[in-house]
């Protein structure tokens, strides 16, 4: 694509309007041509829905958009249970500790 003022802004606006998150970007120009690569996911970190890709293709242009799958951006297994458990244990320990301090003064 021909590089121009506002091109990067337009591309990121289109991603934002389609609820995509840019995980990584490689931005460069060579001889007046923009060579930008964006690694994007949906807001949950999952691969982008093909319908959204088609919508972006219509907005940006078929010849400009090339889609490749990158497994390193695939969602990781959920670890919320461990974190929640650790935080829950921390707060439980803190509240018992505080209770013990209050009890010791009575």
C-alpha positions, 0 to 999 in steps of 0.5 A: 500500500502507498504510505500516506499521512494517517494510514496507520491511524485508519488501520488501527481505527478499523481494528478498533471498530471491529473489536480487535486487539493488536497484540504485536505490530511490525511497521515499516516503509520502503520506497514509499510503500507501507509494509505493516504486519499486525498480529490481532485477536478478538477482545477475549484473546481468541482468533478473529472470526472469519466474518470480521475478517471479511468485513475488514477486507471490504473496508481495507481492500482484498489486495491489501489484506493477507490473513495468516494464522499465528498459533502463538497468539491463541488463547492460553489455558485459563489460570483464573482458578489458581489466581482466584484461589491464591487471592482468596487464601491471601484475603482469608489469611489476612482477615483471620490475622486481623481478627486475631489482633482485634481479639487479643486486645479484648 
